[in-house]
Amino acid sequence: MFQVTRDVYAQLVGLALDEYPLEACGLVAGPLTAAGGPGDIGRVFYPCRNDAASARIYTVNPQDFMRAERDADDRDLEINCVVHSHTHSEPYPSPTDVEAAISPNWHYIIVSLKREAPEVRSYRMVDGEIIAEPLAVV
């Protein structure tokens, strides 16, 4: 299960709506686990520019990624989630999403704008396998 605060949830859905008709993207950070790795709760959302400027794919701007990583580090947090929107498809990872997955320890949230109301789902992607997980807003 991945948990995000209400504020993070509102920001990531808001960004998806604001960036439509292009795909939006961002990063989420949360506290480290006792072992020092990324945890299962997101407390800070970092909107990022989509360098692909596309309605079908996204590329997190490298400068935005570095800015988020530095800020998270300053707060003793760790990036643990990538967020992006699907403008015309289901909230399920595409083959491109699976190929671009950065870490098997991260969570991947997809906000679908295919229907009238946004649909938000979370996944893990490990060795090309897509694992759906509950997303809780806390």
Secondary structure, 3 states (H helix, E strand, C coil): CEEECHHHHHHHHHHHHHHCCCCCEEEEEEEECCCCCECCEECEEEEECECCCCCCCCCECHHHHHHHHHHHHHCCEEEEEEEEEECCCCCCCCHHHHHHCCCCCCEEEEEECCCCCCEEEEEEEECCEEEEECEEEC
